[in-house]
Amino acid sequence: MPEGRINALWWGMGTAAGKPAMQIVGDFQATNTSHYAIRICGMNFIRPRNVEVLLQMVTLEDAKTGMHSSKNFIPKRAIGELRMMFFIAPPICHDGEPLVADISFIDQFNNERVLKDLRFTNEAWRRGASDAVGLFERALRSGDRQALVSSMVAIDEASAAWGTWQAALRRVPHTVVHAETRKFFVELWIHYGEHIRQEVNDDLLLGIALKVLLPPYEGPAMRLYRGEGAYNRKYRKYGMSWSSDVAVAEKFATGIWRTFEGGSAVTL
């Protein structure tokens, strides 16, 4: 069932795959009545029909930290906080109009739960997104760890979308980040970097922000390696994860990258 917040179900305008699109976001409470941990593996946008789903994502909240990931599970006999997002095209609502839709969630056992007549508005999310970005900026300056975590959760709750995360990270180069914040952000990045990167969806912007959010490296020069697709190597489109151990890079290069056109490479 949807959560009881004013901005639990909302839609806004955006772009996906280079097309104007409606971004549809919902926060739900999901009860696991089974004897197994449940992972949400997929979704369907059922109604309205005659739209194209350009992008979709579903995550579950970690009960201890409040951070979301697509890899989290709902423990058996427990309630989980679930967040979903669709980008659909063409846009089918005008500004201020509600969207009424049917969607479904699918677990790892291929069980499907359909939710009908969900009502998404596009009014409250703007206020929530702006407030969340402000909280994030103030938390960076303060050095307060709990305030930083709370602000990141607020960004997720405001939009669960790249637009708000991008807005927050654009503030970072213009913010004096507290030294304690930088130390703590190392831990956050290790545990939730994948989630943040998915939400931002802009490695250049993320890289610029991380130079400010993380402590500078002060050790000796290091040689770093990365297992990469040959296509990315050719056009110098490098990812953000590198290792000082060439064996780690080779492991990635001989993994899924081998299946891409042109094969793989180890970059240093």
FENUR-V830880 format. One record per residue. N is the residue number from 1. SS is DSSP state (alpha for helix, beta for strand, coil for the rest). PHI is phi as a letter, one per 40 degrees, with the letter a starting at -180 (999 if undefined). BURIAL is + if it has 24 or more other ideal C-beta (glycine too) atoms within 12 Angstrom, else -. Layout:
BEGIN
N_SS_PHI_BURIAL ; N_SS_PHI_BURIAL
END
This chain:
BEGIN
1_coil_999_- ; 2_beta_c_+ ; 3_coil_c_+ ; 4_coil_c_- ; 5_coil_c_- ; 6_coil_c_- ; 7_coil_b_+ ; 8_coil_c_+ ; 9_beta_b_+ ; 10_beta_a_+ ; 11_beta_b_+ ; 12_beta_a_+ ; 13_beta_c_+ ; 14_beta_a_+ ; 15_beta_b_- ; 16_beta_a_+ ; 17_coil_f_- ; 18_coil_g_- ; 19_beta_b_- ; 20_beta_c_- ; 21_beta_a_+ ; 22_beta_c_+ ; 23_beta_c_+ ; 24_beta_b_+ ; 25_beta_b_+ ; 26_beta_a_+ ; 27_beta_b_+ ; 28_beta_b_+ ; 29_beta_b_- ; 30_beta_b_+ ; 31_beta_c_- ; 32_beta_c_+ ; 33_coil_c_- ; 34_coil_c_- ; 35_coil_c_- ; 36_coil_b_- ; 37_coil_c_- ; 38_beta_b_+ ; 39_coil_b_+ ; 40_beta_c_+ ; 41_beta_b_- ; 42_beta_a_- ; 43_beta_a_+ ; 44_beta_b_- ; 45_beta_c_+ ; 46_beta_c_+ ; 47_beta_a_- ; 48_coil_c_+ ; 49_coil_c_- ; 50_coil_g_- ; 51_coil_b_- ; 52_beta_b_- ; 53_beta_c_+ ; 54_beta_c_+ ; 55_beta_a_+ ; 56_beta_a_+ ; 57_beta_a_+ ; 58_beta_b_+ ; 59_beta_b_+ ; 60_beta_b_+ ; 61_beta_c_+ ; 62_coil_c_+ ; 63_coil_c_- ; 64_coil_c_- ; 65_coil_b_+ ; 66_coil_g_+ ; 67_coil_c_+ ; 68_beta_b_+ ; 69_beta_a_+ ; 70_coil_c_+ ; 71_coil_c_- ; 72_coil_c_+ ; 73_coil_b_+ ; 74_beta_c_+ ; 75_coil_c_- ; 76_coil_c_- ; 77_coil_f_- ; 78_beta_b_- ; 79_beta_b_- ; 80_beta_b_+ ; 81_beta_c_+ ; 82_beta_b_+ ; 83_beta_b_+ ; 84_beta_b_+ ; 85_beta_a_+ ; 86_beta_b_+ ; 87_beta_b_+ ; 88_beta_b_+ ; 89_beta_a_+ ; 90_coil_c_- ; 91_coil_d_+ ; 92_coil_b_+ ; 93_coil_b_+ ; 94_coil_c_- ; 95_coil_d_- ; 96_coil_g_- ; 97_coil_c_- ; 98_coil_c_- ; 99_beta_b_+ ; 100_beta_b_- ; 101_beta_a_+ ; 102_beta_b_+ ; 103_beta_b_+ ; 104_beta_b_+ ; 105_beta_b_+ ; 106_beta_b_- ; 107_beta_c_+ ; 108_coil_c_- ; 109_coil_c_- ; 110_coil_g_- ; 111_coil_c_- ; 112_beta_b_- ; 113_beta_b_+ ; 114_beta_c_- ; 115_beta_b_+ ; 116_beta_b_- ; 117_beta_f_- ; 118_beta_c_+ ; 119_beta_b_- ; 120_beta_b_+ ; 121_beta_b_+ ; 122_coil_b_+ ; 123_coil_b_- ; 124_alpha_c_+ ; 125_alpha_c_+ ; 126_alpha_c_+ ; 127_alpha_c_- ; 128_alpha_c_+ ; 129_alpha_c_+ ; 130_alpha_c_- ; 131_alpha_c_+ ; 132_alpha_c_+ ; 133_alpha_c_+ ; 134_alpha_c_+ ; 135_alpha_c_+ ; 136_alpha_c_+ ; 137_alpha_c_+ ; 138_alpha_c_+ ; 139_alpha_c_+ ; 140_alpha_c_+ ; 141_alpha_c_+ ; 142_alpha_c_- ; 143_coil_g_- ; 144_coil_c_- ; 145_alpha_c_- ; 146_alpha_c_- ; 147_alpha_c_+ ; 148_alpha_c_+ ; 149_alpha_c_+ ; 150_alpha_c_- ; 151_alpha_c_+ ; 152_alpha_c_+ ; 153_alpha_c_+ ; 154_alpha_c_+ ; 155_alpha_c_+ ; 156_alpha_c_+ ; 157_alpha_c_+ ; 158_alpha_c_+ ; 159_alpha_a_+ ; 160_coil_f_+ ; 161_coil_b_+ ; 162_alpha_c_+ ; 163_alpha_d_+ ; 164_alpha_c_+ ; 165_alpha_c_+ ; 166_alpha_c_+ ; 167_alpha_c_+ ; 168_alpha_c_+ ; 169_alpha_c_+ ; 170_alpha_c_+ ; 171_alpha_c_+ ; 172_alpha_d_+ ; 173_coil_c_- ; 174_coil_b_- ; 175_coil_b_+ ; 176_coil_c_- ; 177_coil_c_+ ; 178_coil_c_+ ; 179_alpha_d_- ; 180_alpha_c_- ; 181_alpha_c_+ ; 182_alpha_c_+ ; 183_alpha_c_- ; 184_alpha_c_+ ; 185_alpha_c_+ ; 186_alpha_d_- ; 187_alpha_c_- ; 188_alpha_c_+ ; 189_alpha_c_+ ; 190_alpha_c_- ; 191_alpha_c_- ; 192_alpha_b_+ ; 193_alpha_d_+ ; 194_alpha_c_- ; 195_alpha_c_+ ; 196_alpha_c_+ ; 197_alpha_c_+ ; 198_alpha_c_+ ; 199_alpha_c_+ ; 200_alpha_c_+ ; 201_coil_f_+ ; 202_coil_a_- ; 203_alpha_c_- ; 204_alpha_c_- ; 205_alpha_c_+ ; 206_alpha_c_+ ; 207_alpha_c_- ; 208_alpha_c_- ; 209_alpha_c_+ ; 210_alpha_c_+ ; 211_alpha_c_- ; 212_alpha_c_+ ; 213_alpha_c_+ ; 214_coil_b_+ ; 215_coil_c_- ; 216_coil_c_- ; 217_coil_c_- ; 218_coil_b_- ; 219_coil_c_- ; 220_coil_c_- ; 221_coil_c_- ; 222_coil_b_- ; 223_coil_c_- ; 224_coil_b_- ; 225_beta_b_+ ; 226_beta_a_+ ; 227_beta_c_+ ; 228_beta_a_+ ; 229_beta_c_+ ; 230_alpha_c_- ; 231_alpha_c_- ; 232_alpha_c_+ ; 233_alpha_c_+ ; 234_alpha_c_- ; 235_coil_b_- ; 236_coil_f_- ; 237_coil_b_- ; 238_coil_c_+ ; 239_coil_c_+ ; 240_coil_c_+ ; 241_coil_b_- ; 242_coil_b_- ; 243_beta_b_+ ; 244_coil_c_- ; 245_coil_b_- ; 246_alpha_c_- ; 247_alpha_c_- ; 248_alpha_c_- ; 249_alpha_c_+ ; 250_alpha_c_- ; 251_alpha_c_- ; 252_alpha_c_+ ; 253_alpha_c_+ ; 254_coil_c_- ; 255_coil_c_- ; 256_alpha_c_- ; 257_alpha_c_+ ; 258_alpha_c_- ; 259_alpha_c_- ; 260_coil_c_- ; 261_coil_d_- ; 262_coil_g_- ; 263_coil_g_- ; 264_beta_b_+ ; 265_beta_a_+ ; 266_beta_b_+ ; 267_beta_b_+ ; 268_coil_b_-
END
